[in-house]
């Protein structure tokens, strides 16, 4: 009876934590875009920087909290699992409802940058630790890539209509205060609940991070993508999800490692998870170029979903 009660409390903490992260991330996103609009910053810059970083805030807060609390596998598993979920789950679900025309930037910059970041993470993690120096290298690469992206002519980035309205300064301040509070509280509840649940179930933090935590922190990307599909927003592209994965590796893990070096505890992260993350990224190439060049649709989405479900099934078992 006590076991069930404790497990129920842990599940409640996880759910409440995820809700806090989603709400807090959304409010901070609105505050950031509202501030950018107040200063008349061009929309493409908002999309490439503010929106991309804001949707990665849940992963960043959870990873930093996990590392500082002594649970590095939660931080690493969260990022790897989120990157796999972005392509396998989010893109897979979106493709069930719409076709996506893939632009030239896919093979010119978006995919290569994301893949290079993934390989760099693989190189850094081979010795079982991401050091502060390696974290600095990731953040430096992020800055260089941001400069390149902002200079690129094609800037098709989805920004929801309701984020384009001009907010008053009091509203922006309220969004910042309450958004930050919800992110802080949500991350604390999620990390605490996830660690306790892993202990109760007799599984590693890595399993909880790869499944529950990573899916939860990918909810903003899934929600934004589905809203774009519902509104028939032409700006939605595969590049947006690749950009999110790029931020997860370079910004989330880079900043986390700068604050606290990450040491792998569960070697499955090294032996399996990172290869799945790289593999599902590599899978995009044949999907994009066959059978119809530069277009992906429901069959491709089904393949991605099958791969993701298989990965989760293997992880759980």
Buried (B, 14 or more C-beta within 10 A) or exposed (E): EEEEEBBEBBBEBBBBBBBBBBBBBBBBBBBBBBBBBEEEBEBBBBBBBBBBBBBBBBBBBBBBBBBBBEBBBBBBBBBBBBBBBBBBBBBBBBBBEBEBEBBEBBBEBBBEBBBBBBEBBBEBBEEEBBBBEBBBBBBEBBEEBBEEBEEEEBBBBBBBEEBEEEBEEEEBBBBBEBBBEBBBBBBBBBBBBBBBBBBBEEBBBBBBBBBBBBBBBBBBBBBBBBBBBEEEBEBBBBBBBBBBBBBBBBBBBBBBBBBBBBBBBBEBBBEBBBEBBBEBBEBBEEBBBEEEEEBBBEEBBEBBBEBBEEBBEEBEE
